Amino acid sequence: MSSFMDEMYKLPPLKPAHVLGRGGYGSVTLVRDPQSRSYAKKTSPINVLSNLLKELDIMTIFDKHPCIVRATNPMIHFEKNTNGETVGYIIMEYANKGTLEKMISEELGGKPLPEYMIQHATRMILQGLEALHAKGYVHCDIKPANLLLFNSGTRGEPFDLKLADFGLSKYPNTPAMFAYGSVGTPLYMSPESLWPNSLIEPARDIWSLGSVVCEMFGGKPQIREGDYFEWLWVNDISPVAKDFLRRCHEHISRRATAAELLKHPFITQNLSLPLLMQTRREQRDWMVIPKLPGSIW
Protein backbone atom coordinates (compact mmCIF):
# COMPACT_ATOMS: atom_id res chain seq x y z
CA MET A 1 0.00 0.00 0.00
CA SER A 2 2.81 2.38 0.94
CA SER A 3 4.57 1.84 -2.41
CA PHE A 4 1.28 2.39 -4.25
CA MET A 5 0.68 5.67 -2.41
CA ASP A 6 4.25 6.80 -2.99
CA GLU A 7 3.89 6.14 -6.70
CA MET A 8 0.45 7.74 -6.87
CA TYR A 9 1.67 11.02 -5.34
CA LYS A 10 5.18 10.95 -6.78
CA LEU A 11 6.47 14.43 -7.51
CA PRO A 12 7.96 15.51 -10.84
CA PRO A 13 11.55 16.79 -10.75
CA LEU A 14 11.50 20.17 -8.97
CA LYS A 15 14.25 22.68 -9.59
CA PRO A 16 14.96 25.15 -6.77
CA ALA A 17 14.97 28.82 -7.75
CA HIS A 18 15.65 30.70 -4.50
CA VAL A 19 14.82 30.70 -0.79
CA LEU A 20 11.63 32.58 0.04
CA GLY A 21 12.07 32.58 3.80
CA ARG A 22 13.56 30.89 6.84
CA GLY A 23 12.13 30.32 10.31
CA GLY A 24 12.66 28.43 13.52
CA TYR A 25 11.08 25.29 12.08
CA GLY A 26 12.61 25.22 8.61
CA SER A 27 12.65 27.09 5.32
CA VAL A 28 10.48 27.77 2.26
CA THR A 29 11.95 27.62 -1.25
CA LEU A 30 10.53 28.56 -4.63
CA VAL A 31 10.73 25.52 -6.94
CA ARG A 32 9.65 24.90 -10.52
CA ASP A 33 8.59 21.76 -12.34
CA PRO A 34 9.59 20.82 -15.93
CA GLN A 35 6.66 22.90 -17.25
CA SER A 36 8.01 25.97 -15.39
CA ARG A 37 5.07 25.97 -12.96
CA SER A 38 5.99 27.49 -9.61
CA TYR A 39 5.41 25.98 -6.15
CA ALA A 40 6.52 26.65 -2.59
CA LYS A 41 8.52 23.84 -0.96
CA LYS A 42 8.47 23.91 2.85
CA THR A 43 11.24 21.91 4.52
CA SER A 44 11.64 20.97 8.21
CA PRO A 45 14.13 18.93 10.22
CA ILE A 46 12.94 15.54 11.44
CA ASN A 47 12.81 16.67 15.09
CA VAL A 48 10.01 19.18 14.30
CA LEU A 49 8.25 17.05 11.70
CA SER A 50 5.07 17.09 13.82
CA ASN A 51 4.62 20.77 12.93
CA LEU A 52 4.84 19.97 9.24
CA LEU A 53 2.37 17.10 9.64
CA LYS A 54 -0.10 19.37 11.41
CA GLU A 55 0.29 22.00 8.72
CA LEU A 56 -0.35 19.51 5.94
CA ASP A 57 -3.35 18.10 7.81
CA ILE A 58 -4.98 21.52 8.19
CA MET A 59 -4.33 22.50 4.58
CA THR A 60 -5.85 19.21 3.46
CA ILE A 61 -8.97 19.71 5.58
CA PHE A 62 -9.49 23.23 4.20
CA ASP A 63 -8.31 22.39 0.68
CA LYS A 64 -11.27 24.08 -1.01
CA HIS A 65 -11.35 27.25 1.09
CA PRO A 66 -10.35 30.33 -0.95
CA CYS A 67 -8.68 32.07 2.01
CA ILE A 68 -6.48 29.20 3.22
CA VAL A 69 -3.32 28.21 1.36
CA ARG A 70 -3.45 24.83 -0.41
CA ALA A 71 -1.05 21.92 -0.37
CA THR A 72 -0.66 20.82 -3.99
CA ASN A 73 0.43 17.32 -2.95
CA PRO A 74 -1.11 15.51 0.08
CA MET A 75 2.07 13.71 1.18
CA ILE A 76 5.16 14.50 3.22
CA HIS A 77 8.28 13.68 1.24
CA PHE A 78 11.82 13.08 2.46
CA GLU A 79 15.29 13.89 1.15
CA LYS A 80 18.85 14.50 2.28
CA ASN A 81 19.94 18.11 2.74
CA THR A 82 23.39 19.46 1.90
CA ASN A 83 24.66 18.29 5.31
CA GLY A 84 23.50 14.73 4.64
CA GLU A 85 20.64 14.98 7.15
CA THR A 86 17.18 13.61 6.39
CA VAL A 87 14.53 16.35 6.21
CA GLY A 88 10.82 16.32 5.42
CA TYR A 89 9.08 18.65 3.00
CA ILE A 90 5.66 19.49 1.62
CA ILE A 91 4.64 21.26 -1.60
CA MET A 92 2.21 24.17 -1.54
CA GLU A 93 0.84 26.73 -3.96
CA TYR A 94 3.20 29.65 -4.57
CA ALA A 95 2.12 33.15 -3.51
CA ASN A 96 3.22 35.15 -6.54
CA LYS A 97 2.63 38.52 -4.83
CA GLY A 98 4.59 37.65 -1.71
CA THR A 99 3.39 38.30 1.84
CA LEU A 100 1.49 41.10 3.51
CA GLU A 101 4.66 41.80 5.50
CA LYS A 102 6.59 42.40 2.28
CA MET A 103 3.86 44.69 0.94
CA ILE A 104 3.85 46.79 4.12
CA SER A 105 7.60 47.00 4.68
CA GLU A 106 9.15 46.90 1.20
CA GLU A 107 6.55 48.09 -1.29
CA LEU A 108 5.04 50.80 0.92
CA GLY A 109 8.01 51.47 3.21
CA GLY A 110 5.88 51.22 6.34
CA LYS A 111 3.38 53.80 5.11
CA PRO A 112 -0.34 53.12 5.68
CA LEU A 113 -2.23 51.07 3.10
CA PRO A 114 -5.30 52.71 1.52
CA GLU A 115 -8.38 51.97 3.62
CA TYR A 116 -10.15 50.09 0.81
CA MET A 117 -7.13 47.76 0.60
CA ILE A 118 -7.06 47.26 4.38
CA GLN A 119 -10.76 46.41 4.30
CA HIS A 120 -10.20 43.89 1.50
CA ALA A 121 -7.30 42.17 3.29
CA THR A 122 -9.14 42.13 6.62
CA ARG A 123 -12.24 40.57 5.10
CA MET A 124 -10.22 37.69 3.64
CA ILE A 125 -8.34 37.12 6.92
CA LEU A 126 -11.68 36.98 8.74
CA GLN A 127 -13.13 34.53 6.22
CA GLY A 128 -10.18 32.20 6.77
CA LEU A 129 -10.39 32.55 10.56
CA GLU A 130 -14.13 31.96 10.60
CA ALA A 131 -13.60 28.64 8.79
CA LEU A 132 -10.78 27.56 11.13
CA HIS A 133 -12.65 28.52 14.29
CA ALA A 134 -15.84 26.79 13.17
CA LYS A 135 -13.94 23.47 13.05
CA GLY A 136 -12.20 24.00 16.37
CA TYR A 137 -8.81 25.27 15.21
CA VAL A 138 -6.97 28.34 16.46
CA HIS A 139 -4.22 29.62 14.17
CA CYS A 140 -2.07 31.04 17.03
CA ASP A 141 0.33 33.00 14.82
CA ILE A 142 -1.59 35.53 12.74
CA LYS A 143 0.91 38.13 11.49
CA PRO A 144 1.73 39.78 8.14
CA ALA A 145 4.49 37.25 7.35
CA ASN A 146 1.93 34.41 7.52
CA LEU A 147 -0.58 36.10 5.20
CA LEU A 148 0.14 35.26 1.56
CA LEU A 149 -0.87 37.39 -1.43
CA PHE A 150 -1.86 36.11 -4.87
CA ASN A 151 -3.02 37.68 -8.11
CA SER A 152 -6.73 38.23 -7.69
CA GLY A 153 -9.22 36.06 -9.51
CA THR A 154 -11.80 38.85 -9.19
CA ARG A 155 -11.74 41.78 -11.58
CA GLY A 156 -10.95 45.04 -9.82
CA GLU A 157 -9.57 43.52 -6.61
CA PRO A 158 -5.91 44.28 -5.69
CA PHE A 159 -5.04 40.73 -4.58
CA ASP A 160 -6.30 37.52 -3.01
CA LEU A 161 -5.09 36.77 0.53
CA LYS A 162 -4.69 33.36 2.18
CA LEU A 163 -3.77 32.25 5.69
CA ALA A 164 -0.61 30.15 5.91
CA ASP A 165 1.84 28.59 8.39
CA PHE A 166 -0.25 26.34 10.63
CA GLY A 167 2.65 24.74 12.49
CA LEU A 168 1.66 26.32 15.82
CA SER A 169 -2.10 25.91 15.37
CA LYS A 170 -4.07 24.44 18.27
CA TYR A 171 -7.46 23.09 19.21
CA PRO A 172 -9.50 25.16 21.71
CA ASN A 173 -9.08 24.39 25.44
CA THR A 174 -5.45 23.33 25.04
CA PRO A 175 -3.29 24.78 27.86
CA ALA A 176 -1.17 27.60 26.51
CA MET A 177 2.01 26.39 28.21
CA PHE A 178 1.68 22.88 26.76
CA ALA A 179 4.57 21.82 24.51
CA TYR A 180 5.63 25.23 23.22
CA GLY A 181 5.20 27.65 26.11
CA SER A 182 3.43 30.86 25.12
CA VAL A 183 2.43 30.25 21.51
CA GLY A 184 2.84 32.86 18.80
CA THR A 185 4.89 35.94 17.86
CA PRO A 186 5.18 38.42 20.78
CA LEU A 187 4.32 41.55 18.76
CA TYR A 188 0.91 40.09 17.86
CA MET A 189 0.08 38.03 20.97
CA SER A 190 -2.90 38.90 23.16
CA PRO A 191 -2.52 39.82 26.86
CA GLU A 192 -4.26 36.63 28.01
CA SER A 193 -1.81 34.48 26.04
CA LEU A 194 0.80 35.43 28.64
CA TRP A 195 -1.36 34.45 31.62
CA PRO A 196 -0.34 31.23 33.43
CA ASN A 197 -2.56 28.25 32.59
CA SER A 198 -4.59 30.25 30.09
CA LEU A 199 -6.57 28.49 27.38
CA ILE A 200 -5.95 28.82 23.67
CA GLU A 201 -9.20 30.18 22.26
CA PRO A 202 -10.23 31.82 18.96
CA ALA A 203 -10.18 35.23 20.68
CA ARG A 204 -6.39 35.13 20.49
CA ASP A 205 -6.52 35.17 16.69
CA ILE A 206 -8.90 38.14 16.81
CA TRP A 207 -6.47 40.15 18.94
CA SER A 208 -3.68 39.32 16.48
CA LEU A 209 -5.93 40.35 13.59
CA GLY A 210 -6.51 43.73 15.25
CA SER A 211 -2.75 44.20 15.60
CA VAL A 212 -2.26 43.39 11.90
CA VAL A 213 -4.98 45.88 10.93
CA CYS A 214 -3.31 48.56 13.09
CA GLU A 215 -0.04 47.84 11.31
CA MET A 216 -1.71 48.19 7.91
CA PHE A 217 -2.94 51.61 9.07
CA GLY A 218 0.66 52.59 9.88
CA GLY A 219 0.40 51.87 13.60
CA LYS A 220 3.35 51.19 15.88
CA PRO A 221 3.65 48.68 18.74
CA GLN A 222 4.10 49.79 22.36
CA ILE A 223 4.85 47.42 25.21
CA ARG A 224 2.37 47.47 28.07
CA GLU A 225 2.45 46.35 31.69
CA GLY A 226 2.31 42.59 31.58
CA ASP A 227 4.83 42.45 28.71
CA TYR A 228 2.31 42.38 25.88
CA PHE A 229 2.33 44.72 22.89
CA GLU A 230 -0.48 47.05 21.93
CA TRP A 231 -0.52 48.52 18.45
CA LEU A 232 -1.49 52.19 18.31
CA TRP A 233 -2.30 53.96 15.07
CA VAL A 234 -0.34 57.14 14.43
CA ASN A 235 -2.53 58.46 11.63
CA ASP A 236 -6.12 59.62 11.60
CA ILE A 237 -8.44 56.75 10.68
CA SER A 238 -12.17 56.60 10.15
CA PRO A 239 -14.51 56.22 13.16
CA VAL A 240 -15.81 52.90 11.80
CA ALA A 241 -12.24 51.57 11.58
CA LYS A 242 -11.56 52.70 15.16
CA ASP A 243 -14.64 50.83 16.35
CA PHE A 244 -13.55 47.70 14.48
CA LEU A 245 -10.16 47.81 16.20
CA ARG A 246 -11.82 48.36 19.56
CA ARG A 247 -13.87 45.18 19.04
CA CYS A 248 -10.68 43.25 18.22
CA HIS A 249 -8.80 44.49 21.28
CA GLU A 250 -11.46 44.33 23.96
CA HIS A 251 -11.05 42.09 27.01
CA ILE A 252 -11.27 38.44 26.01
CA SER A 253 -14.71 38.12 27.63
CA ARG A 254 -16.12 40.82 25.32
CA ARG A 255 -13.97 40.37 22.22
CA ALA A 256 -15.88 39.88 18.97
CA THR A 257 -15.77 36.65 17.00
CA ALA A 258 -14.72 36.34 13.36
CA ALA A 259 -18.35 35.77 12.36
CA GLU A 260 -19.43 38.94 14.18
CA LEU A 261 -16.64 41.04 12.69
CA LEU A 262 -17.57 39.96 9.17
CA LYS A 263 -20.84 41.84 9.79
CA HIS A 264 -19.10 44.96 11.14
CA PRO A 265 -19.64 48.15 9.07
CA PHE A 266 -15.89 48.44 8.46
CA ILE A 267 -16.12 45.18 6.49
CA THR A 268 -19.56 45.60 4.94
CA GLN A 269 -19.33 49.26 3.85
CA ASN A 270 -18.74 49.96 0.18
CA LEU A 271 -15.26 51.43 -0.20
CA SER A 272 -14.66 52.06 -3.88
CA LEU A 273 -11.28 52.13 -5.59
CA PRO A 274 -9.65 55.58 -5.78
CA LEU A 275 -10.48 57.33 -9.07
CA LEU A 276 -6.83 57.27 -10.18
CA MET A 277 -6.64 53.49 -9.80
CA GLN A 278 -9.95 53.03 -11.61
CA THR A 279 -8.62 55.14 -14.49
CA ARG A 280 -5.41 53.10 -14.67
CA ARG A 281 -7.39 49.84 -14.72
CA GLU A 282 -9.60 51.17 -17.49
CA GLN A 283 -6.54 52.22 -19.47
CA ARG A 284 -5.06 48.72 -19.13
CA ASP A 285 -8.36 47.26 -20.33
CA TRP A 286 -8.41 49.60 -23.35
CA MET A 287 -4.89 48.49 -24.28
CA VAL A 288 -5.98 44.90 -24.82
CA ILE A 289 -8.92 45.76 -27.11
CA PRO A 290 -7.77 45.07 -30.71
CA LYS A 291 -7.97 47.90 -33.22
CA LEU A 292 -10.43 47.33 -36.04
CA PRO A 293 -9.68 48.22 -39.67
CA GLY A 294 -10.51 51.84 -40.25
CA SER A 295 -10.92 52.65 -36.56
CA ILE A 296 -9.78 56.06 -35.33
CA TRP A 297 -8.48 54.92 -31.91
Helices and strands as residue ranges (DSSP letters): H 2-8, E 15-23, E 26-32, E 38-45, G 46-48, H 49-61, E 77-80, E 86-93, H 100-102, I 103-107, H 115-134, G 144-146, E 147-150, E 160-163, E 174-175, G 186-188, G 191-194, E 199-200, H 203-216, E 220-223, E 229-232, H 239-248, H 258-261, H 265-268, H 275-287
